């Protein structure tokens, strides 16, 4: 069924649950791959530079944000890849998903941005509207 799944992740509880769902979908398939993308936008990049001493420390902080996701993927023994992309999260995920052949995109209904928590998150809304393959939004 689904062999190539894209998970848009930011380290939030919602993205952890999206990862759980992706693992459940591919469990039992020997050739399935989960690709996790973490998008660094301009504000995050600027904050990372101002709050950290160097690129090594920045890379470690970004890795820490995805640590829970990596642990889940490792424990499940599914094939996975992690990519860091740069840009505005919504359009970047949409462009990446549409340029590659994914069977499904999974993402959390909300991310780490508390300002957008009143309704469906703006990233998940943009992705659901513009990605060409099926999209699953996980609460």
Number of C-alpha atoms within 10 A of each C-alpha: 9 15 15 20 24 27 27 28 27 25 19 18 17 20 27 23 19 25 27 16 18 26 22 11 16 21 13 10 13 10 11 19 20 26 18 24 22 22 21 19 15 13 11 12 15 11 11 19 14 11 11 13 10 11 11 9 14 18 12 10 14 16 15 13 15 20 14 17 24 19 10 15 19 12 9 14 10 19 16 17 12 16 10 12 15 14 14 14 23 20 15 20 27 21 14 15 24 14 11 10 13 21 16 21 27 26 29 25 21 25 23 15 11 9 9 13 13 8 10 16 19 17 22 24 15 16 25 20 10 16 20 18 14 11 20 19 20 18 13
